Amino acid sequence: MVTSVSSEPRRRQLPEPERVEELVRRLRQVPDRQRRFSVTPAQARRVHGIRPELLAALTAAGVPHVGAGDERLYDAYDLGNAALHLGRLSVQRRSMRAWAKAWRTALDQAPGHRVQVISSCPAPGHPGPCRYGVLLGGRRRQVVGPAAEARLGDLQVAPALRDWPRFPPALKELLQEVADIGFFLLPEAVRWDLEFMWRTRMSDCGGAAAWLVHEGGRRGLESRFSFGLLVAPPYSTPHCWAEFRVDGVWMPVDPLLVRALNQWGGLDPDAFPPDETPGALFHRLTDRFTKVVSHGGIWAQVSLPTERAG
């Protein structure tokens, strides 16, 4: 028997209205003054995987926007969160799949990596050469480069530890405090606001890391804040996390990231629970949040192409 296949594209079922409404209710807890309305409906589909019918449902539920019809503009954080929490194959979700794969690979092969640092001038047309400040080797170095596609250096990332210490009971107890904090992409002014985190139960890895370091220190745990790279081919990304000294080893801790990879990256929660260190993914650069590349005192966009060494 021959089964015919329809040439009509398969329409993805919309999530339940209650689920969309609850998500929008949570998103609206971010103050409107922190929104930047710059994403068109076409970009919502291309970048975030949000098709017109889902965008219409989000709009009807009250997701913030400006304009009307095809001229509507949305906030990139709102749409990024909608794509993650409603199961769309967005840029962020593809990245999480790559991060999960990198973690699994590290456990099997423990590879090192080569990370290129590429940037562009944030204010092109100025007199004189472009002088970039690049965070390499634990300090910011000045590198002269072109205005576009400036290749500013390489980072050689050694293989991470494969046998980390186990989390002690006091650290597991600390992690339970943030067990019900949901992972959300948040604008800069909100992500570090701990009152916002506890009131809304929303945070990203940076805000949660700041609280874990502060509260861990208050409880007598040796802790430190870390900024560096989440290293995963084909592109690494800047990232923040907490570290705790356990049995003489500084151990990265990032329960929100691990839960996000469980939920959206396809990482098995039984094999990779939130009280497991994702240290195999991280390369520490410094002890404070900053940018990898600056230019004349202005933060510059950075691209971090990554390949396995050897």
C-alpha positions as CSV (number, residue, x, y, z in Angstrom):
1,M,0.0,0.0,0.0
2,V,1.3,3.5,-0.9
3,T,0.8,6.2,1.6
4,S,0.5,9.7,0.2
5,V,2.4,12.5,2.0
6,S,0.7,15.9,2.0
7,S,2.8,18.7,0.4
8,E,1.3,21.1,2.9
9,P,3.8,22.2,5.6
10,R,3.1,20.7,9.0
11,R,1.7,23.4,11.3
12,R,3.2,23.3,14.8
13,Q,0.6,23.1,17.5
14,L,0.3,26.2,19.6
15,P,0.8,25.9,23.4
16,E,-2.2,26.0,25.6
17,P,-3.5,29.6,26.1
18,E,-3.1,29.3,29.9
19,R,0.6,28.5,29.4
20,V,1.2,31.5,27.2
21,E,-0.7,33.8,29.6
22,E,1.3,32.6,32.6
23,L,4.6,33.1,30.7
24,V,3.6,36.6,29.7
25,R,2.5,37.4,33.3
26,R,6.0,36.5,34.4
27,L,7.7,38.4,31.6
28,R,5.7,41.6,32.5
29,Q,7.4,41.6,35.9
30,V,10.4,43.0,34.1
31,P,10.0,46.8,34.2
32,D,9.0,48.3,30.9
33,R,11.8,50.9,31.1
34,Q,14.3,48.1,30.7
35,R,12.9,46.9,27.4
36,R,14.4,47.8,24.0
37,F,11.8,47.4,21.2
38,S,13.8,46.4,18.2
39,V,12.7,43.0,17.0
40,T,10.4,42.8,14.0
41,P,7.9,39.9,13.3
42,A,10.3,38.6,10.6
43,Q,13.2,38.6,13.0
44,A,11.0,36.9,15.7
45,R,10.6,34.0,13.3
46,R,14.1,33.9,11.9
47,V,16.0,34.3,15.2
48,H,13.7,33.0,17.8
49,G,11.7,30.5,15.9
50,I,8.4,32.2,16.8
51,R,6.0,31.9,13.9
52,P,3.2,34.5,13.2
53,E,0.5,32.4,14.9
54,L,2.5,32.1,18.2
55,L,3.5,35.8,18.0
56,A,-0.2,36.7,17.6
57,A,-1.0,34.5,20.7
58,L,1.8,36.2,22.7
59,T,0.6,39.7,21.6
60,A,-3.0,38.8,22.6
61,A,-1.8,37.7,26.0
62,G,-0.2,41.1,26.5
63,V,3.5,40.7,25.7
64,P,4.9,44.2,25.5
65,H,5.4,45.8,22.1
66,V,5.1,49.0,20.2
67,G,3.5,49.8,16.9
68,A,0.9,47.8,15.1
69,G,0.6,45.1,12.4
70,D,3.8,44.3,10.5
71,E,5.3,47.4,12.0
72,R,5.2,46.0,15.6
73,L,8.5,45.8,17.5
74,Y,9.2,43.5,20.4
75,D,11.9,43.2,23.0
76,A,14.6,40.6,22.3
77,Y,14.7,39.3,25.9
78,D,10.9,38.7,25.9
79,L,11.0,36.8,22.7
80,G,14.1,34.8,23.7
81,N,12.4,33.7,26.9
82,A,9.1,32.9,25.0
83,A,11.1,30.7,22.6
84,L,12.8,28.8,25.4
85,H,9.9,28.3,27.7
86,L,7.4,27.5,24.9
87,G,9.8,25.0,23.2
88,R,10.8,26.8,20.0
89,L,14.0,26.0,18.2
90,S,15.6,29.4,18.7
91,V,19.2,30.5,18.6
92,Q,19.4,30.2,22.4
93,R,18.0,26.6,22.3
94,R,20.5,25.6,19.6
95,S,23.3,27.0,21.7
96,M,22.1,25.0,24.7
97,R,22.1,21.8,22.7
98,A,25.7,22.6,21.7
99,W,26.7,23.2,25.3
100,A,25.1,19.9,26.4
101,K,27.0,18.1,23.7
102,A,30.2,19.7,24.7
103,W,29.7,18.6,28.3
104,R,29.0,15.0,27.3
105,T,32.0,15.0,25.0
106,A,34.3,16.4,27.7
107,L,33.5,13.5,30.0
108,D,34.4,11.0,27.3
109,Q,37.3,12.7,25.6
110,A,38.4,15.6,27.9
111,P,39.6,17.7,24.9
112,G,41.3,21.1,25.0
113,H,40.0,23.9,22.8
114,R,41.3,26.8,20.7
115,V,39.1,29.9,21.0
116,Q,39.6,32.8,18.6
117,V,38.7,36.3,19.8
118,I,37.1,38.4,16.9
119,S,35.6,41.8,17.3
120,S,34.7,45.0,15.4
121,C,34.9,48.7,16.2
122,P,31.8,50.0,18.1
123,A,32.4,53.5,16.7
124,P,33.8,53.2,13.2
125,G,35.1,56.3,11.4
126,H,37.2,57.7,14.3
127,P,40.7,59.0,13.6
128,G,43.7,56.8,14.2
129,P,43.9,53.0,14.5
130,C,41.5,50.8,16.5
131,R,42.9,50.0,19.8
132,Y,41.1,47.1,21.5
133,G,41.4,46.0,25.1
134,V,41.2,42.2,25.1
135,L,40.8,40.1,28.2
136,L,43.5,37.4,27.7
137,G,45.5,35.5,30.3
138,G,43.7,37.1,33.3
139,R,44.4,40.7,32.3
140,R,43.3,43.2,29.7
141,R,45.9,43.7,26.9
142,Q,45.9,46.4,24.2
143,V,45.8,45.0,20.6
144,V,45.7,47.2,17.5
145,G,43.5,45.9,14.8
146,P,41.2,46.8,11.9
147,A,37.7,48.3,12.3
148,A,35.9,45.1,11.1
149,E,36.6,41.4,11.7
150,A,39.5,42.2,14.0
151,R,41.2,39.0,15.0
152,L,42.6,39.9,18.4
153,G,44.1,36.7,19.7
154,D,43.6,33.1,20.6
155,L,42.8,31.4,23.9
156,Q,44.2,27.9,24.4
157,V,41.9,26.2,26.8
158,A,43.4,23.2,28.6
159,P,41.2,20.1,29.2
160,A,39.2,20.5,32.4
161,L,39.3,18.1,35.4
162,R,37.4,14.9,34.8
163,D,37.1,13.8,38.4
164,W,35.7,16.7,40.5
165,P,35.1,16.4,44.3
166,R,31.5,15.7,45.4
167,F,29.4,18.6,46.6
168,P,29.5,18.6,50.4
169,P,26.2,18.7,52.3
170,A,26.5,22.4,53.2
171,L,26.8,23.3,49.5
172,K,23.9,21.1,48.5
173,E,21.8,22.8,51.2
174,L,22.8,26.2,49.7
175,L,21.7,25.1,46.2
176,Q,18.3,24.0,47.5
177,E,17.7,27.7,48.2
178,V,17.6,28.5,44.5
179,A,15.9,25.3,43.4
180,D,12.7,27.1,42.4
181,I,14.3,30.0,40.7
182,G,13.5,29.8,37.0
183,F,16.1,30.6,34.3
184,F,15.2,33.7,32.2
185,L,17.2,35.9,29.9
186,L,17.3,39.3,31.6
187,P,18.4,42.8,30.8
188,E,21.6,44.1,32.5
189,A,19.8,46.4,35.0
190,V,17.6,43.5,36.3
191,R,19.9,40.5,36.3
192,W,21.9,41.7,39.3
193,D,18.9,42.8,41.3
194,L,18.6,40.2,44.0
195,E,15.3,41.7,45.3
196,F,13.9,41.1,41.8
197,M,15.2,37.5,41.8
198,W,13.5,36.6,45.1
199,R,10.3,38.5,44.4
200,T,9.7,37.1,40.9
201,R,11.6,33.7,41.2
202,M,13.4,34.7,37.9
203,S,17.1,34.9,37.3
204,D,19.9,34.2,35.0
205,C,23.2,32.6,35.8
206,G,25.0,35.8,36.7
207,G,22.4,37.0,39.3
208,A,22.2,33.5,40.8
209,A,26.0,33.3,40.9
210,A,26.3,36.7,42.8
211,W,23.8,35.5,45.4
212,L,25.4,32.1,45.8
213,V,28.8,33.7,46.4
214,H,27.5,36.2,48.9
215,E,25.3,33.7,50.8
216,G,27.9,31.0,50.6
217,G,30.5,33.3,52.2
218,R,28.0,34.3,54.9
219,R,27.6,30.6,55.7
220,G,31.3,30.0,56.0
221,L,31.9,28.4,52.6
222,E,34.9,29.6,50.7
223,S,33.5,31.1,47.5
224,R,34.3,33.4,44.6
225,F,32.6,34.9,41.6
226,S,33.9,33.9,38.2
227,F,33.6,35.5,34.8
228,G,34.9,33.8,31.7
229,L,33.9,31.6,28.8
230,L,31.4,28.8,28.4
231,V,33.6,26.8,26.0
232,A,31.7,24.8,23.3
233,P,32.2,24.4,19.5
234,P,31.3,26.1,17.2
235,Y,31.1,29.3,19.3
236,S,32.0,29.9,23.0
237,T,30.1,32.6,24.9
238,P,30.9,34.9,27.9
239,H,29.4,33.6,31.1
240,C,29.3,34.1,34.9
241,W,29.2,31.4,37.6
242,A,30.0,30.8,41.2
243,E,32.9,28.7,42.5
244,F,33.5,27.0,45.9
245,R,36.7,25.5,47.2
246,V,36.1,21.9,47.9
247,D,38.9,19.6,49.0
248,G,41.4,22.2,47.8
249,V,39.8,22.5,44.4
250,W,37.9,25.5,43.1
251,M,34.7,23.9,41.8
252,P,32.3,25.8,39.4
253,V,28.7,25.7,40.5
254,D,25.8,26.8,38.2
255,P,22.5,25.1,39.1
256,L,20.4,27.4,36.8
257,L,22.5,26.5,33.8
258,V,22.4,22.8,34.5
259,R,18.6,22.9,34.9
260,A,18.3,24.8,31.6
261,L,20.4,22.2,29.8
262,N,18.3,19.5,31.4
263,Q,15.1,21.2,30.2
264,W,16.2,22.6,26.8
265,G,19.5,21.1,25.9
266,G,18.6,17.4,26.0
267,L,20.9,16.7,28.9
268,D,19.8,13.7,31.0
269,P,18.9,15.1,34.5
270,D,19.7,11.7,36.1
271,A,23.3,11.8,34.8
272,F,23.7,15.6,35.1
273,P,21.7,16.8,38.1
274,P,21.8,20.5,39.3
275,D,24.2,19.5,42.1
276,E,26.8,18.4,39.5
277,T,29.6,20.8,38.5
278,P,29.5,22.0,34.9
279,G,33.2,22.8,35.3
280,A,34.1,20.9,32.2
281,L,32.4,23.7,30.2
282,F,34.1,26.7,31.8
283,H,37.3,28.7,31.3
284,R,37.8,31.4,34.0
285,L,39.1,34.8,33.0
286,T,38.6,37.1,36.0
287,D,36.7,37.6,39.3
288,R,34.2,40.2,38.1
289,F,31.7,40.7,35.4
290,T,33.1,42.6,32.5
291,K,33.4,42.4,28.7
292,V,35.9,40.2,26.8
293,V,36.7,43.1,24.4
294,S,36.6,46.9,24.9
295,H,37.4,49.8,22.6
296,G,38.1,53.3,23.8
297,G,36.2,52.7,27.0
298,I,33.2,51.2,25.1
299,W,32.3,47.6,25.3
300,A,32.6,45.9,21.9
301,Q,30.7,42.9,20.5
302,V,32.8,39.8,20.4
303,S,32.6,36.5,18.4
304,L,34.4,33.4,19.8
305,P,34.8,30.7,17.2
306,T,35.9,27.5,18.9
307,E,37.4,24.3,17.8
308,R,38.7,21.2,19.6
309,A,42.5,21.2,20.0
310,G,44.4,18.4,18.5
